Amino acid sequence: MVAGVAVTTFETMQQIDSILNVLDGASSRTITVFGDYCLDKYLYIDPDRDEDSVETGLTAYQVDRKILYPGAGGTITNNLRALGAQVQCVGLLGEDGEGYDLLQCLEQIGAGTELMVQSNNIVTNTYTKPMRKTAEGTYREMNRIDIRNFGETARKLEEQLMVNLEKALETSQGVIIIDQFIQPNCSAITERVRHELADLATRFPDKFFFADSRGFAGYFRNVMIKCNQFELPGAGQGEDSGEDSGEDSIVERATQLLAASGKAVVVTLGEKGALVFEPHKQAVRIPAFLVEGAIDIVGAGDATNAGTMLGLTLGLSLPDAALLGGTVSSITIQQIGVTGTAGIEQVKQRLQRGLGF
């Protein structure tokens, strides 16, 4: 272990009881999801319907159904709504068909969308996922097709985002900041927005600010930060190193990030659980639930964010809230080929069953 840094053991059963005692209050909580939103578009292709294109001579794949999900910030929103919390959405989308579809997806799950910022100068970030049917009747994901913004976000859009976020905070107990993309300044969370978020967090000390960043965790100040062990080594460098680190390295880097940000840091470790770092406290190891069978980790981090923030707004300590986040994630990863969610009753059942470790 890194000199001067201790990791304490989580008191599991006592903490599970603490979580179970507050879960029924989920519907009384309102949480703002701020930042990057996407449309996840799944296109299901049946090879029996393939046709030769007269124009190109290439095979034309025939889509026999499509399923749309709100992605990135939308995935967090979907998880929060499944848990029963109220959600206010603040993010960017284009005045295009994908933007219309994304708004429809968010509204269908009961999220507030009136503070979303729409512009005809940008496109709606979209992940198009062609799913080709196999001989066994299952589907295999083909090359994803992305629609993204690669120009810098206009100043007026940044300003409108911050105005709308402040409006949302009037009725919210906390905000989850989702910083999805590693290209700098091309979506909702830009350098200027991060700076203004740090100021906003000091002006609203009674609100929880919780940021999840793939590539820029080291640039956030005055807010809680969550990243996984692969993102942590690249924190502050604008990129994900993609390298796994030993625990000593993780603890050292997280401690440095804690000192720089001034707020707590949560590092998720997949099947090894998570580590929670708070100012002037020992780091806490959060165990993971034992999950058997096939898993799909797409959206696991978003589920963790939703559960953790819900726990904080319900009055849980950060370690307890992080265990709740891990509980939600352990349920969603067992839902194969979809962006999974977990309901309160499922969460209760998993907590009551206990941790298999």
Secondary structure, DSSP 8 states (H G I E B T S, - for coil): --TT--EEE--HHHHHHHHHTTGGGGGG-EEEEEE-EEEEEEEEE-GGG-EE-TTTSSEE--EEEEEEEEEEHHHHHHHHHHHT-EEEEEEEEESSHHHHHHHHHHHHTT-B-TT-EEETTS---EEEEEEEE-TTS-EEE---EEE---S---HHHHHHHHHHHHHHHTT-SEEEEEE--SSTTSSSS-HHHHHHHHHHHHH-TTSEEEEEESS-GGG--SSEEEEETTTGGGTTTTS-------HHHHHHHHHHHHHHHSS-EEEE-GGG-EEEE-TTS-EEEE------S----TTHHHHHHHHHHHHHHTT--HHHHHHHHHHHHHHHTTSTTS-----HHHHHHHHHH----
